[in-house]
Amino acid sequence: MAHDQVHESARAGAGMVATPHPQATETGRAVLEEGGNAIEAALAAAAALAVACPHLGGLGGDGLWLIRDPAGRVTVIDAAGPAGAGADAAFYRARDLDELPRRGALAALTAPGAVGGWMRAQEAARAHGGRMPMRRLLESARELARANRAVSTGQFRAATRTRVELDAVPGFRAAFLAADGMVPEPGTHQPCARLADTLEHLALAGLSDFYRGDVAREMAADLQRAGSPLARADFTAYAARTRPALSVKLPGLTLWAPPPPAPGLVTLLTLALFSRLSIAETEGFAPVHGLIEAGRRAQEIAAPALTDSIVLSADPAELLAPEALARAAAGIDLRRAAPGPRRTAANGDIGGAWIGAADRSGLVVSCLSSLHAPFGSGLVLPATGVLMNNSGAAFTLDPRALAPLQPGRRPPVTLSASLAVLADGRVMGVGSGGDSPALAEARILSRYLGGAPLGAALAAPRWRRDERLLLEAGFDEQLADRLAAAGHDVEIIGVPFSDAVGCAGAVVLHPGTSGLEGAHDPRGEGGADGV
C-alpha cells in the first residue's frame, strides 16, 4: 500500500467514533445508535479494547480523557495511577536492584487508573444527558471475553517482539501464548474467562468495586503473592482526578492538551513554535525540518514540567507565554539541525490506544488507554485476569533525576491527546497511541490545517526519535538526503505504515449541518464509523 493512496474518512450526521480495532469501533457505534452520547460511546469502546487489544490497554492500565462540552469547556480526566505506598528505592535496593525492572511483578508498582477514569467519564456522560447503565456499556467487552478473544495482527506483532522477555512472567504464557510457548497466529481464539467474570462483576457491583470491593481484594492478594509492592490500601486510596486543560491560541486554531505529567505540553509547544517559523509550505524539507526542530526544542523546554515533583516543576503557563515562545522560536535554525543529545530508547516500545468520539450535541471526546509498554508488566493476576501496567518503569532509582521513585508520586506518562477548535468552527479530537504522541499529533494537525483531507493527514508518513531520527518509508528519498545533509542522523524504517510510529486517529465535528467525520490511520486495524 503506497502512501499516496486515497485514505477516505467516515461521515455521519448524529455521532462518530474512531478506534484502533473494528470491534471496539462497532461497540461505540452501537451505543450511539441506541441514543448514547459521545462519552458513553468512548467508554464502551475503551472497555471493548481492553479485551480486543490487551497489549495496548485495559483494566490494569492507565487512562486519559479530554472532553469538550457543547458550551466549549474542555475538561481533562487524569486517570494515571501513582506509585504504591510501599514502592520506594529501599524496596528495590533490598532486592539487590540498582534499576527498576521493566517487566514482571516488581514492575507492577503503580495503581491502575483506567477504571477510575471510566467512573469519572460516566459522571461526565450523565451530566450531559447520558442515561446508559454501566452494565450496557460493559456489555460488548463481556461478550468479547466470553467468546474468547481473537488474536489481532497488532497483538501478534507485539507478542512476537516481547515473547522472550515476558514468557517467564506469571500468567503471561497462559493468557497470551500457545501451550508450546509460541505466539498464536492472528485469528486464534484465546480464553479469558477470568477477565469476563471480572467485567461481569463490575457491571453488577459497580466500578468502585475495582478499588474498594471484592475485585480490589483479589487483585491486592495476587499482587502480594507475586511480590509486587502494591497493596490493598493503594487501591482504596486511588481516585481519578478532573483537571483543567492547558491551551494555546495559534493562527487558525485554539489547541487544548492535558497538563503535566502528561506530554500534552509538548504538543502545544511544538505547534506554537512551528507557527512562529513562518513556513508556508505543507510538504518538503522546510515543514518537516521545522516540525522536527520545533518538537526537539519543545521537549527540551517541557522536560522540567513533565514531572510530579513540586520542587522541580516549571509553570506550563509561563512556558506558553508569547514572550517565551518567541525567544524559543528565534533559536531554531531553519537550515540546520540543532546539536545535542538524542532521546535514548532504553525503555523500549511504549504504546497505547487512542479513542475519539463526537456527537451532534457538541460533545467531542479524545481519550487514551495504556499499559505503558505493550503488555505492560506482563503480570496477569490469576483471580481476576487483569493484566498489570508497568508505568512505573518511567521512574528511576537515582534521587538526583527529574523522576525519582517516591511513594504516591505519578511517573512521567506517555499518554497524550488533543482537542482543537479551528477558526471556521470545526472541533477536532486527535491522538496517537505511539511513544511520541506529541510529534504525531503535531504532524497530523499541521497537515490538516494546511488543507489535507483528514484521512490523508493521518496516512502521511511520520517519524519518531530514538538515538536517531527514524523516518517512516514513504518520505521522498531526496527529502531524507536533505535532512541528513542538514545534520539529522537519519534512518529509514523499511516499510510504509509502520506501527513503530504509533497508530493515530481523529474525529471532527463540523459546524452547522455539515455533520461529523472520523478516521483511523492505516497503520492499525481500526477505523471510524457513525450514525
ZAMARGU-4260 file (C-alpha; in steps of 0.2 Angstrom, whole numbers, plus 5000, padded with zeros to 4 digits):
<rodrens>
0) 5000/5000/5000 | 5008/5017/4995 | 5007/5032/5005 | 4999/5042/4990 | 4984/5031/4990
5) 4967/5040/4995 | 4963/5036/5013 | 4945/5041/5015 | 4937/5046/5031 | 4919/5041/5038
10) 4905/5053/5038 | 4889/5053/5048 | 4876/5065/5054 | 4872/5061/5073 | 4888/5053/5080
15) 4905/5047/5076 | 4918/5035/5084 | 4936/5030/5079 | 4946/5017/5087 | 4961/5005/5083
20) 4950/4989/5082 | 4935/4986/5072 | 4925/4978/5086 | 4928/4992/5098 | 4923/5004/5084
25) 4907/4994/5082 | 4904/4994/5100 | 4905/5013/5101 | 4894/5015/5085 | 4881/5004/5093
30) 4880/5014/5109 | 4877/5030/5098 | 4864/5021/5088 | 4855/5017/5104 | 4855/5035/5109
35) 4870/5036/5120 | 4881/5051/5119 | 4899/5053/5114 | 4906/5050/5131 | 4896/5034/5133
40) 4902/5028/5116 | 4920/5031/5120 | 4918/5022/5137 | 4910/5007/5129 | 4924/5007/5116
45) 4938/5008/5129 | 4931/4993/5138 | 4930/4983/5122 | 4948/4987/5118 | 4953/4980/5135
50) 4948/4963/5128 | 4951/4965/5109 | 4968/4974/5111 | 4975/4968/5128 | 4993/4973/5123
55) 4988/4991/5122 | 4977/4995/5137 | 4965/4988/5149 | 4959/4987/5167 | 4976/4986/5174
60) 4982/5001/5164 | 4980/5020/5165 | 4969/5032/5155 | 4967/5050/5150 | 4952/5059/5144
65) 4949/5076/5136 | 4930/5081/5135 | 4924/5096/5126 | 4906/5100/5130 | 4893/5109/5120
70) 4897/5126/5129 | 4915/5124/5123 | 4923/5120/5140 | 4937/5107/5140 | 4940/5095/5155
75) 4954/5083/5157 | 4951/5066/5167 | 4968/5061/5173 | 4967/5043/5176 | 4986/5038/5178
80) 4989/5030/5195 | 5003/5034/5207 | 5017/5023/5215 | 5011/5012/5229 | 5015/5017/5247
85) 5027/5003/5248 | 5036/5007/5232 | 5052/5016/5236 | 5071/5015/5232 | 5074/5005/5248
90) 5061/4991/5242 | 5071/4988/5227 | 5088/4990/5235 | 5084/4977/5247 | 5081/4965/5232
95) 5098/4970/5226 | 5092/4980/5211 | 5100/4996/5205 | 5087/4999/5192 | 5069/4997/5191
100) 5063/4981/5182 | 5054/4984/5166 | 5044/4968/5167 | 5037/4956/5180 | 5029/4958/5197
105) 5042/4971/5203 | 5037/4982/5188 | 5019/4982/5193 | 5021/4997/5206 | 5008/5010/5201
110) 4990/5009/5205 | 4980/5006/5189 | 4970/5021/5185 | 4960/5016/5169 | 4944/5010/5178
115) 4944/5026/5189 | 4944/5036/5173 | 4929/5026/5167 | 4920/5031/5183 | 4924/5050/5180
120) 4919/5048/5162 | 4902/5040/5167 | 4899/5055/5178 | 4903/5067/5164 | 4891/5057/5152
125) 4877/5059/5164 | 4880/5077/5167 | 4877/5079/5148 | 4861/5068/5147 | 4869/5051/5146
130) 4857/5038/5154 | 4865/5021/5149 | 4869/5010/5164 | 4886/5003/5166 | 4880/4985/5163
135) 4876/4991/5145 | 4892/5000/5142 | 4902/4984/5148 | 4891/4973/5138 | 4902/4971/5122
140) 4918/4969/5132 | 4910/4955/5142 | 4903/4946/5126 | 4920/4948/5118 | 4929/4940/5133
145) 4916/4926/5135 | 4918/4922/5117 | 4937/4920/5119 | 4945/4935/5110 | 4953/4933/5093
150) 4971/4937/5092 | 4973/4953/5082 | 4988/4957/5070 | 4994/4970/5082 | 4993/4958/5097
155) 5003/4945/5086 | 5016/4958/5082 | 5018/4964/5100 | 5019/4947/5107 | 5032/4942/5094
160) 5043/4956/5100 | 5040/4953/5118 | 5038/4934/5120 | 5056/4930/5126 | 5055/4945/5138
165) 5038/4940/5145 | 5037/4921/5144 | 5043/4919/5162 | 5031/4932/5170 | 5017/4924/5180
170) 5002/4922/5170 | 5008/4929/5153 | 5011/4912/5144 | 4994/4905/5149 | 4985/4921/5144
175) 4994/4926/5128 | 5005/4911/5121 | 5001/4894/5115 | 5005/4879/5126 | 5022/4877/5117
180) 5026/4895/5121 | 5025/4901/5104 | 5014/4916/5098 | 4997/4911/5092 | 4993/4917/5074
185) 4981/4931/5071 | 4963/4925/5072 | 4967/4912/5085 | 4954/4912/5099 | 4961/4914/5117
190) 4951/4910/5133 | 4949/4924/5145 | 4936/4918/5157 | 4943/4927/5172 | 4943/4943/5164
195) 4925/4940/5158 | 4920/4936/5176 | 4928/4952/5182 | 4919/4963/5169 | 4903/4954/5174
200) 4906/4958/5192 | 4910/4976/5189 | 4894/4978/5179 | 4884/4972/5193 | 4893/4978/5208
205) 4899/4995/5200 | 4916/5001/5195 | 4920/5006/5213 | 4922/4988/5217 | 4938/4988/5207
210) 4946/4999/5221 | 4936/4996/5236 | 4927/4979/5234 | 4930/4961/5230 | 4939/4964/5214
215) 4952/4975/5224 | 4954/4962/5237 | 4958/4948/5225 | 4970/4959/5215 | 4979/4965/5230
220) 4981/4947/5237 | 4988/4941/5220 | 5000/4956/5219 | 5006/4952/5236 | 5009/4934/5232
225) 5018/4939/5216 | 5030/4951/5225 | 5023/4967/5219 | 5025/4982/5231 | 5006/4987/5228
230) 4994/4984/5242 | 4976/4984/5245 | 4977/5002/5253 | 4984/5008/5237 | 4968/5003/5228
235) 4957/5010/5241 | 4966/5027/5241 | 4965/5029/5222 | 4953/5041/5213 | 4955/5048/5195
240) 4956/5067/5195 | 4947/5080/5185 | 4959/5094/5180 | 4959/5109/5168 | 4966/5108/5151
245) 4981/5118/5145 | 4978/5128/5130 | 4986/5139/5117 | 4980/5151/5104 | 4988/5149/5087
250) 4984/5156/5070 | 4969/5147/5064 | 4965/5137/5079 | 4965/5135/5098 | 4973/5119/5105
255) 4970/5110/5121 | 4980/5096/5129 | 4982/5088/5146 | 4993/5096/5159 | 5009/5088/5166
260) 5015/5075/5169 | 5006/5070/5153 | 5016/5076/5137 | 5002/5087/5130 | 5013/5102/5134
265) 5025/5096/5121 | 5011/5096/5108 | 5006/5114/5112 | 5024/5120/5112 | 5028/5111/5096
270) 5014/5118/5086 | 5016/5135/5094 | 5035/5136/5090 | 5032/5129/5072 | 5018/5143/5069
275) 5032/5156/5073 | 5043/5149/5060 | 5033/5157/5046 | 5034/5141/5035 | 5021/5142/5021
280) 5024/5125/5013 | 5015/5110/5019 | 5027/5097/5011 | 5045/5096/5008 | 5061/5100/5018
285) 5055/5116/5027 | 5040/5110/5036 | 5047/5093/5040 | 5063/5100/5047 | 5054/5114/5055
290) 5042/5102/5064 | 5057/5091/5069 | 5066/5105/5077 | 5051/5113/5085 | 5047/5096/5093
295) 5065/5094/5099 | 5065/5111/5107 | 5048/5108/5114 | 5054/5093/5123 | 5069/5102/5130
300) 5058/5116/5136 | 5045/5105/5143 | 5056/5092/5152 | 5056/5101/5169 | 5037/5102/5169
305) 5034/5084/5165 | 5036/5078/5182 | 5025/5076/5198 | 5039/5085/5209 | 5033/5101/5216
310) 5051/5107/5218 | 5057/5104/5200 | 5041/5108/5190 | 5041/5123/5179 | 5025/5133/5176
315) 5017/5127/5160 | 5008/5144/5158 | 5024/5153/5158 | 5032/5141/5145 | 5017/5145/5134
320) 5018/5164/5136 | 5021/5173/5119 | 5037/5181/5125 | 5044/5164/5130 | 5038/5156/5114
325) 5046/5170/5103 | 5063/5168/5112 | 5062/5149/5109 | 5057/5150/5091 | 5071/5163/5087
330) 5084/5149/5092 | 5078/5137/5079 | 5089/5136/5063 | 5078/5133/5048 | 5093/5126/5039
335) 5102/5115/5052 | 5098/5103/5065 | 5102/5108/5082 | 5116/5099/5091 | 5113/5090/5107
340) 5109/5073/5115 | 5095/5062/5107 | 5082/5053/5117 | 5088/5035/5121 | 5077/5020/5118
345) 5082/5012/5134 | 5064/5009/5139 | 5059/5001/5123 | 5042/5002/5115 | 5029/5012/5123
350) 5011/5011/5117 | 4993/5014/5119 | 4976/5015/5111 | 4968/5031/5106 | 4949/5033/5105
355) 4939/5048/5098 | 4920/5051/5098 | 4909/5065/5094 | 4890/5069/5093 | 4879/5082/5086
360) 4875/5089/5103 | 4893/5096/5103 | 4902/5083/5114 | 4919/5079/5107 | 4930/5066/5116
365) 4948/5062/5114 | 4955/5049/5126 | 4969/5036/5128 | 4971/5019/5137 | 4988/5012/5140
370) 4999/4999/5149 | 5014/5009/5146 | 5024/4996/5136 | 5015/4983/5126 | 5008/4970/5138
375) 5013/4982/5152 | 5022/4972/5166 | 5016/4955/5158 | 5009/4950/5175 | 4992/4943/5173
380) 4983/4942/5190 | 4975/4924/5192 | 4959/4928/5201 | 4953/4942/5190 | 4963/4940/5173
385) 4969/4958/5175 | 4985/4962/5166 | 4995/4975/5176 | 5004/4990/5169 | 5022/4994/5170
390) 5020/5013/5170 | 5032/5014/5185 | 5046/5009/5173 | 5047/5028/5169 | 5054/5031/5186
395) 5072/5030/5191 | 5081/5025/5207 | 5093/5039/5205 | 5087/5053/5218 | 5095/5066/5208
400) 5085/5063/5192 | 5069/5073/5187 | 5058/5057/5191 | 5065/5048/5206 | 5054/5034/5213
405) 5044/5040/5228 | 5028/5033/5236 | 5012/5042/5230 | 5021/5050/5215 | 5015/5048/5197
410) 5028/5043/5184 | 5031/5054/5169 | 5017/5047/5157 | 5017/5045/5138 | 4998/5047/5137
415) 4993/5062/5127 | 4978/5068/5116 | 4972/5084/5109 | 4957/5094/5106 | 4957/5109/5093
420) 4944/5122/5088 | 4948/5129/5071 | 4944/5146/5065 | 4929/5140/5054 | 4921/5132/5069
425) 4927/5114/5066 | 4931/5104/5083 | 4944/5091/5081 | 4949/5077/5093 | 4966/5069/5089
430) 4978/5057/5097 | 4991/5044/5094 | 4995/5028/5103 | 5013/5028/5100 | 5028/5033/5111
435) 5029/5050/5103 | 5011/5056/5103 | 5015/5074/5103 | 5026/5073/5087 | 5012/5063/5079
440) 4998/5075/5084 | 5009/5090/5078 | 5012/5082/5061 | 4993/5077/5059 | 4987/5094/5064
445) 4999/5104/5054 | 4994/5094/5038 | 4976/5095/5041 | 4977/5114/5044 | 4987/5115/5028
450) 4972/5108/5019 | 4975/5090/5018 | 4959/5079/5020 | 4958/5070/5036 | 4962/5053/5030
455) 4977/5059/5021 | 4983/5069/5036 | 4983/5053/5046 | 4991/5042/5032 | 5005/5054/5029
460) 5022/5047/5033 | 5028/5052/5051 | 5044/5050/5061 | 5050/5046/5079 | 5065/5050/5088
465) 5076/5037/5097 | 5095/5038/5096 | 5092/5043/5078 | 5078/5051/5068 | 5068/5037/5061
470) 5059/5041/5045 | 5044/5031/5040 | 5045/5024/5022 | 5035/5035/5011 | 5046/5050/5013
475) 5054/5056/4997 | 5072/5050/4996 | 5078/5067/4992 | 5070/5074/5007 | 5079/5061/5018
480) 5095/5066/5010 | 5092/5084/5013 | 5088/5081/5031 | 5104/5071/5033 | 5114/5085/5025
485) 5106/5097/5037 | 5113/5087/5052 | 5099/5075/5056 | 5105/5057/5060 | 5093/5049/5048
490) 5087/5031/5047 | 5073/5025/5036 | 5061/5012/5043 | 5059/4999/5030 | 5041/4998/5027
495) 5027/5010/5025 | 5013/5012/5038 | 5025/5005/5052 | 5017/5003/5069 | 5034/5010/5075
500) 5027/5027/5074 | 5011/5023/5083 | 4993/5022/5077 | 4983/5039/5077 | 4965/5044/5074
505) 4954/5059/5073 | 4936/5064/5074 | 4929/5081/5068 | 4913/5090/5072 | 4909/5101/5058
510) 4899/5117/5060 | 4881/5119/5056 | 4873/5105/5047 | 4889/5098/5040 | 4889/5083/5052
515) 4904/5073/5059 | 4919/5065/5052 | 4931/5052/5058 | 4946/5042/5053 | 4960/5030/5060
520) 4976/5029/5051 | 4981/5013/5040 | 4995/5008/5052 | 4982/4999/5063 | 4967/4988/5061
525) 4954/5001/5067 | 4943/5013/5058 | 4929/5025/5061 | 4910/5023/5060 | 4895/5033/5064
530) 4876/5035/5064
</rodrens>
